[in-house]
Amino acid sequence: MTNDDIEKIAQRVADLLFERAKQDFIYEVPEEDQEQLLLAELAKAMTLLDSYLQKEQYDKCAIIQNKIKRIENKLKKL
């Protein structure tokens, strides 16, 4: 076996180990954390909505209202 062959085998082993490590680190957000993230996003959207209402930017209000509805639907599904 030549040094080139050994290098190819070592590289292949390293690639396989890296792929395996990536798969082991796939992380799903727990439901309660996801709920907290959605609530924070909802609070931010409602603050933006209030700001846009005060500035009478009604086109932006409509966009934010749709976003709020989507967030509320996600929260109901939890």
C-alpha positions as CSV (number, residue, x, y, z in Angstrom):
1,M,0.0,0.0,0.0
2,T,1.4,3.4,-1.0
3,N,1.2,6.6,1.0
4,D,-1.3,7.9,-1.6
5,D,-3.6,4.9,-0.9
6,I,-3.3,5.4,2.9
7,E,-4.1,9.1,2.4
8,K,-7.2,8.2,0.4
9,I,-8.4,5.8,3.0
10,A,-7.8,8.3,5.8
11,Q,-9.7,11.0,3.9
12,R,-12.6,8.6,3.3
13,V,-12.7,7.6,7.0
14,A,-12.6,11.3,8.0
15,D,-15.5,12.1,5.6
16,L,-17.6,9.2,7.0
17,L,-17.0,10.4,10.6
18,F,-17.9,13.9,9.7
19,E,-21.2,12.9,8.1
20,R,-22.0,10.7,11.1
21,A,-21.3,13.6,13.5
22,K,-23.5,15.9,11.5
23,Q,-26.4,13.5,11.7
24,D,-26.0,13.1,15.5
25,F,-26.2,16.9,16.0
26,I,-29.6,17.4,14.3
27,Y,-31.6,19.2,16.9
28,E,-35.3,19.7,17.1
29,V,-36.7,22.6,19.1
30,P,-38.8,21.3,22.0
31,E,-42.4,22.3,21.9
32,E,-42.3,24.6,24.9
33,D,-39.3,26.5,23.4
34,Q,-41.1,26.8,20.1
35,E,-44.1,28.2,21.9
36,Q,-41.8,30.8,23.6
37,L,-40.3,31.7,20.2
38,L,-43.7,32.2,18.7
39,L,-44.9,34.3,21.6
40,A,-41.9,36.5,21.3
41,E,-42.5,36.8,17.5
42,L,-46.1,37.6,18.2
43,A,-45.2,40.4,20.7
44,K,-42.8,41.9,18.2
45,A,-45.4,41.8,15.4
46,M,-48.0,43.5,17.7
47,T,-45.6,46.2,18.6
48,L,-44.9,46.8,15.0
49,L,-48.6,46.9,14.2
50,D,-49.2,49.5,16.9
51,S,-46.3,51.6,15.6
52,Y,-47.6,51.4,12.0
53,L,-51.1,52.3,13.2
54,Q,-49.8,55.4,14.9
55,K,-47.9,56.5,11.8
56,E,-51.0,55.7,9.7
57,Q,-49.1,53.2,7.5
58,Y,-52.1,51.1,6.8
59,D,-50.5,49.0,4.0
60,K,-47.9,47.8,6.4
61,C,-50.6,47.2,9.0
62,A,-52.3,44.7,6.7
63,I,-49.0,42.8,6.2
64,I,-48.4,42.6,9.9
65,Q,-52.0,41.5,10.6
66,N,-51.5,38.6,8.2
67,K,-48.3,37.7,10.0
68,I,-50.0,37.9,13.4
69,K,-52.8,35.5,12.1
70,R,-50.2,33.0,10.9
71,I,-48.4,33.1,14.2
72,E,-51.7,32.7,16.1
73,N,-52.5,29.7,13.9
74,K,-49.2,28.1,14.7
75,L,-49.7,28.6,18.4
76,K,-53.1,26.9,18.2
77,K,-51.6,23.9,16.6
78,L,-49.1,23.4,19.4
